[in-house]
Amino acid sequence: MARAIVIGAGIIGCSVALELARDGHEVICVDKAAGPGQGSTSASSAVIRFNYSTYDSVVLAWESFHCWKNWPSHIGIEQERFAHLVNIGFLMLDAPVISRQHTAGLFDSVGIPYEMWNATDLAERVPGIDVGKYWPPKALEDDAFWEDSEDSLGGMYTSDGGYIDDPLLATVNLAEAAIKAGVEFRYKSTVTSILKDARKITGLELNNTETLTADIVINVGGPWSSHINDLAGAGEDFTISVRPMRQEVHQINTPMNLIEGPVIGDLDLGTYMRSTPNGSTLIGGTEPECDPLEWVEDVDGINPNRTQERFEAQVTRAARRFPLLRMPNTASGVASVYDVATDWTPIYDKTDVEGFYVAIGTSGNQFKNAPMVGKLMAALVSETIAGRDHDVDPVVVRGHHTGKEINLGTFSRKRPLNTDSSGTVMG
């Protein structure tokens, strides 16, 4: 078996490290933070849903959902506390960039139960909601934002789905299982160089001082992933690029339990909403065209505080959908950095540098898939070490819970752009 180094101890990095160790590899997981899940993972809304634009993405989310439902079993060791799936369902409101028919066809193929709701259903099933159609999303400064709706919308509902109550705890669960399986974690460790013999990985350097040898390095560096690719000299054959983007998620504490469930994706107004265990509401954005995207050059130099402007925009949009919601006097929430792929579909692949693998472009919409991404990457490593040409004959992984196959070619670095993508965090 190989000696592997996983760069990144977020939810996906910890999952990858665990599954590699379970496959018998000697694994070290390094992270510049002081502990697991302290980057973008801890700022995740941790939403569980299945609305993706490709078959394999839907299967990945559905299989991962069953891992979350059986989380203690997935972790495999006794722990003091486990993260918990709050299974309150998911509702995707109608919007032109999300095709009901396309999604329904995928759900039918995978076997995911769903319901199609019209405006009457929506009003009856989600008390307090405004069923008006406001597309396209508009800036608050646009007078058209405040105009009355002249039409109504419905949505697509799944009774399964919801959110994970504590994303940081979920990461700690995985890290503790990984340690039990033999993984060594190295925190406060910045990768300063990736070592190669010609085009083959031999190890990496930490903090400009320490060298670790390895046969395999897996880049799960989140917003730092592009920089890590550059250190490895990988990326020239990528057809899909990744780029860091600053994002904010806000929390409002009044009124209590306004949105108890389901989780709501509202691309019609450019936002999403979910409840929290303490009765407040999380509100995030879906990258509407009326809002400038905050691309980041210096990940370490971003403003780590939520801004009043973004807070007012997202909460006011949510209040348009739920008129009883009132704007708090003080902004509350978190700011973090996403690692965004061109088509909002991640890259789970090897590279043209022998022994260098990537699980990148994941931020914003892949937290839910972390339990299975570890298994995908472990299978990819094992198959390619054994001589399989993944670029020609993509690795396929069968889900234990659903029996459905996931073709990793969908997440190839060389894939055609996913034209069915919504072009947003929804994928």
VENFENNOR-V377346 format. One record per backbone hydrogen bond with DSSP energy under -1.0 kcal/mol. NH is the residue of the N-H (numbers start at 0). CO is the residue of the C=O. Records with the same first field share a line. If there is no record, write none. Layout:
# VENFENNOR-V377346
NH=CO / CO
This chain:
# VENFENNOR-V377346
3=25
4=215
5=27
6=217
7=29
13=9
14=10
15=11
16=12
17=13
18=14
19=15
20=16
21=17
22=18
23=20
24=19
25=1
27=3
28=183
29=5
30=185
36=8
43=40
47=161
51=49
57=53
58=54
59=55
60=56
61=57
62=58
63=59
64=60
65=61
66=62
67=63
68=64
69=65
70=67
73=69
74=70
75=71
85=162
86=84
87=85
88=160
89=157
90=262
91=155
92=264
93=153
97=94
102=98
103=99
104=100
105=101
106=102
107=103
108=104
109=105
110=106
111=106
114=156
116=154
121=117
122=118
123=119
124=120
125=121
128=125
129=320
132=150
141=138
144=141
145=142
146=143
152=130
154=116
155=91
156=114
157=89
161=47
162=85
163=45
164=83
169=165
170=166
171=167
172=168
173=169
174=170
175=171
176=172
177=173
178=174
179=175
180=176
181=178
182=177
183=26
185=28
187=32
188=30
191=204
192=204
194=202
196=199
199=196
200=353
201=194
202=194
203=211
204=192
205=209
206=189
208=205
209=205
211=203
213=201
214=2
215=2
216=354
217=4
218=356
219=6
223=220
224=221
227=223
228=224
229=225
230=226
231=227
233=228
237=234
238=412
239=412
242=339
244=337
245=293
246=335
248=333
249=282
250=331
251=280
256=278
257=254
262=88
263=272
264=90
265=270
269=265
270=265
271=283
272=263
273=281
275=279
278=275
280=251
281=273
282=249
283=271
285=269
290=287
294=292
295=243
300=297
301=298
310=306
311=307
312=308
313=309
314=310
315=311
316=312
317=313
318=314
319=315
320=316
321=317
324=321
333=248
335=246
337=244
339=242
341=240
343=340
346=359
347=410
348=357
353=198
355=352
356=216
357=348
358=218
359=346
362=338
365=361
368=365
369=366
371=368
372=368
373=369
375=371
376=372
377=373
378=374
379=375
380=376
381=377
382=378
383=379
384=380
385=381
386=383
387=382
389=387
391=388
392=388
396=405
398=403
402=398
405=396
407=394
409=406
410=407
411=408
418=416
420=417
426=423
